[in-house]
């Protein structure tokens, strides 16, 4: 009888504890979202003194790292930068088309990729 009363009280206390703390919430971390890049995709008359820059937002404000692929061939542009900076100043030559792709990582999701290209005419 004493054991049953203790068991009932313990069960009741546990139920109160669950209601007081709430049920565990499951949060889903979202991937970074592309905002903008400079120069814009398909820009022309781009100066050879241009610095590439990009902006991503992370819904949970996770720290972001970036990987930049850059070159004259869209399919084989090598990775030339990995890090926290959201800009890079490449050596550019006039009258050439360059392709670039940025991948943003938040360490928790599938990376977000953005491809871009521009033509230098100056």
Number of C-alpha atoms within 10 A of each C-alpha: 6 6 8 9 10 11 12 11 12 12 12 11 11 12 11 12 11 11 9 9 8 9 8 7 6 6 6 9 13 15 21 26 16 17 10 14 18 15 18 15 16 13 13 15 12 18 15 17 11 14 14 16 16 19 15 19 16 17 11 12 10 16 12 18 16 21 20 23 18 22 19 14 12 17 8 11 16 15 14 12 15 15 13 13 13 19 17 14 11 14 9 17 14 13 13 13 18 19 20 21 18 25 20 29 23 20 12 12 13 13 17 16 16 17 15 18 19 19 18 17 14 12
